[in-house]
Amino acid sequence: MNILQHLEERATKTICTALGVEEAYGDVRPATDERFGDYQINGILSLAKQLRQNPRDMAQQVAKALELGDMCEPPEVAGPGFINLRLRTEWLEQYLGQVAADTRAGIDPPEAVERIVVDYSSPNVAKTMHVGHLRSTIIGNALCRILRFLGHHVIGDNHLGDWGTQFGLLILGFRRFADPSALAQRPMEELERIYQQAVTLADKDEAVAEEARGELFKLQSGDGENRALWEKFVRITLEENDKIYQRLGVHFDEVLGESFYNDLLPGVVDRLLKSGIARESQGAICVFFEDDPELADNPYIVQKSDGAFMYSTTDIATIQYRHEHFRPHRILYVVDSRQALHFRQLFSVARKMGYCMRLEHIGFGTILGPDGRPIRTREGKAVYLENLLDEADRRAAEIIRNREDKLGGETQRVARAVGIGAVIYADLSQNRLSDYRFDWDKMLSFDGNTGPYLQYALVRTRSLFRKLGDESWQPTGNPLRLEHASENTLARELARFPEAFHRAAQTSFPHLICDSLYRVARRFSLFWRDCPVLTAEGPLRESRLSLCRLTGNILQTGLQSLGIDTLERM
């Protein structure tokens, strides 16, 4: 049950009936201070401003008319017109007693199942994945998992950069400079070396640049040898990238690169011209946005004056293909916030073309180093993603080395889960629109809002059932007994988890799940300290076991939905 949504629906309906208005918005939010309750109705303030009435008087009318059955204590009006709501402990005991046995942790499926395409990661062929790909990959994977858990039909699509002018240089460089031994041992490093050497040579010698353009023309014209080389580059890249994706627990339903849409591009431009959406300007074909003041000075070029197509054209063709083959309700583009203008233009063009699915740019900030600048190596180069994950494994192994006697042969697997999980959680726990500093010590700490802290909280719940001698123990569905303050506060956090999960899915902000999980883990730590479980007796013992089981279910559901491995022992 999404408690917040239920309260908001009741508040909205009551505001309309009690105040005699046709439209209103309850605007219910979790209380920021638990001393004043669990939730707060805020919607009366904005309505009072519109109606030019006293908000406190209006709030008192609504509070008097609000019917929430046995769910909440009598509502209390506070401040200039807020209404505080506190869940009844008796209702919470009944509700959580039922939810404790639910492996879905109380998360209901959505009212309507949607088909959703998530476009994420999108590295370039023949270039090693670096830290710049981390956020798109991690955030996109989390969104796919969250939406799938709810029951939506999700298509995760890795839109590879596998087409363009660079391949003429790469083909030329491969024929001139390739080292078969290096290619076998370090394929991506060798392809990058070949490309850079070809670029340097072409910059110095126009004849070489012209030869590279010729190789590109042959590739685009279907030349067999050049096509075979290009396919080799793509295959090498996919194989190397898959090693990274496996470590991060990432899986794609489709891997459709820019080349896949190449044959559609002439038709896209022709359609834009015939419909009057695009027109010729100084030899190029452009879309202009005279009806949008914010885009009026930024034409969208879909074909250059020399006849070459743009990646903007490919993106339009991609929407066309996805509409025809997937019939999605939504398409999410998990791409750096710096591409915001491009996506505003793209979505505007799509609307002009008649596509009505929701198109959303899921932007994100930059990963910064300790100096507050975009993270780099000491040489000023981009940090390779493989090296970063290796470092996470190494540091995690050092931290848990003193536990090796307890872990036996599991040490390496645990270190990998802790290290990679720490990297993933450090990213997702941030508001994705913000930049954040990459701090090894902070992210690998077993204290605070970190992946290891949450993994360890889950391990604690599992250790309890091992001590019980019944790891498969399940609640009976009986009401809980929330007698201690630490039981009560934990129960309230557990009840709020479904609303955080749904909100994260609706807004594409995974940090909302992280925030909820951290609050649960903190409350569970206090419960663990204050409320003996195995030595309790009768119904109280069963109630506390149920709280532990539900806590474990929620931590597992949340961590796995974020793409973080869970453990039995740490």
C-alpha positions, 0 to 999 in steps of 0.5 A, a space after each residue: 500500500 502506498 500510504 502517502 498516495 492514499 492520504 493524498 487522495 483522501 485529502 484532495 477529495 475532502 478539500 473539494 467537498 469541505 470547501 466547495 471547490 471543483 479542483 484541489 491538490 492535497 499535496 501530502 508530504 512526509 513530515 520533516 519532524 516526527 514530533 508533529 506526526 508522520 505526514 502533513 497536508 500542505 495543499 490548503 496554503 496555495 488554495 487559500 492564496 487563490 481564493 484570498 481566504 484565511 488558510 488556517 480557517 480553511 484547514 480547520 474546516 478540512 480537518 473537521 471533515 477529514 475521514 480516515 477511519 482508524 488509520 490516523 489519529 485526529 488531524 491537527 491544524 498547525 501553523 498558518 494552515 498545515 494539517 498534521 497526520 499521525 498513523 495510529 499504532 493499532 492500524 500500523 500493527 495490523 497493516 505491517 502484520 500483513 505486509 511482513 509476509 509479503 516478499 514484495 515488501 508492500 509494493 503494489 503494482 502500478 494501476 496501468 502497465 506501461 512499455 518503457 524504453 530506457 536508452 542508457 550507457 551508449 559508449 562509442 565503438 573502439 573507445 575504452 569505457 571510462 568514468 564518464 560512462 559510469 553514471 548513465 550506466 548505473 542510473 539507467 540500470 537502476 531505472 530498468 530494475 525499478 520499473 521492472 519490479 513494479 511490473 512495467 514492460 521495460 526495454 533497455 537499449 544500449 545505443 552504441 556510437 558505432 558509425 561516423 567519420 572516425 571509422 575512416 581514420 580507424 580503418 586507415 590506421 588499422 591497415 598501417 599501424 596495427 600490432 597483432 600481438 597488442 590487439 590480442 592482448 589489449 584490444 581496446 588499448 590497441 584500437 585507441 593507439 591506432 586511431 590516435 596515430 592515424 589522427 596525428 598523421 592526417 592532421 599533418 598530411 592532407 593526402 592521408 586525411 583524403 585517404 581516410 575519407 575515401 576509406 569512410 566512403 567505401 565503408 558507407 558504400 558497402 565495401 566488403 573489406 572495410 565492412 569486415 574491419 568495421 564489424 571486427 571493431 564492433 565485436 571487439 568493443 562489445 566483448 570488452 564492454 560486456 566484461 564491465 557490464 557483467 561486473 556491474 550487473 548490467 544487461 541490455 534487451 537491445 544493443 542497436 547502434 547508430 549504424 542500425 538506423 543509417 538506411 532510415 536517414 534519407 526517409 527521415 529528412 524527406 518526411 520532415 521536408 514534405 511535412 514542412 517541419 524542416 526547410 533548406 537554409 544555406 544549403 543545409 536542412 534545418 528545423 526551426 522553432 519559431 513557436 518556442 522562444 527558448 529554442 528560436 535561436 537554435 535551429 536543429 540541423 538534420 542534414 549538412 550542406 554537403 549532404 551528410 546526416 547528423 546524429 540529430 537525424 539518427 535520433 529522430 530515426 530512432 524514435 521512429 523505429 521505437 514507435 513502430 516496433 516497441 509502441 512505447 508509452 515512455 522513452 527515457 534518455 539517461 544522458 548527461 545534463 549538458 545535452 539538455 538543449 539537444 533533447 529539448 529540440 529532439 522532443 519538439 521535433 518528435 511532437 511536430 511529427 505526431 509522436 505522442 509517447 512521453 519523451 524524458 531526458 534523465 539528465 545527471 551531473 558530473 563525477 568530481 575528483 577531490 579537487 572539485 574538478 571532473 575526475 581524471 588520472 594524474 596524467 589528466 586522462 579519463 579514468 578507465 572504468 575497468 581500472 576504477 572497478 579494480 580499485 574498488 575490489 582491491 580497497 574492499 578486500 583490504 577492508 574485510 581482510 580481518 574478517 577472512 577467517 569468518 568468510 572462508 573462501 567467500 572473501 573474494 566474492 564478498 569484496 567484489 560485492 562490497 566494492 562494486 556495491 559501494 561505487 553504485 550506491 555512492 552514485 545513486 544516493 546522490 540527487 542525479 542532477 547534482 555533481 558529486 565528489 568521488 571519495 573512496 574512504 566515504 563510499 566504502 565506510 561501514 558507517 553512514 549513508 553507504 552501500 556497505 552500511 546497508 549490505 551489513 544491515 541486511 546481513 544482520 537480519 539474516 544472521 538472526 534467522 541463522 541463530 534462530 535455526 530457521 532461515 526460512 522462517 516466515 511471519 504468520 500475518 498476525 498483528 505486530 506488537 509495537 511496544 518499544 519506541 524503537 519498534 514504533 519508529 522502525 515500523 513507520 519507516 518500513 511502512 513508508 518504503 513503498 511510497 519512496 519506491 513508487 516516487 522514484 519510479 515516477 520521477 526517475 530519481 533513484 536517490 529517493 529509494 536510497 534515502 528510504 533504505 538508509 532511514 530503515 537501516 538506521 532505525 533498525 540499528 536502534 531496534 537491534 540495540 534496544 529490542 532483544 528478539 530471540 530472548 523475547 517471549 510469545 507474541 512479542 517474539 513473533 512480532 520482533 521476528 516479523 519486523 526483522 523479516 520485513 526489514 530484510 525484505 525491504 533492504 533486499 528489494 531496495 538494494 537489488 532494484 538499485 543493482 547492488 548485490 546482497 550477501 549472506 555474510 560479511 
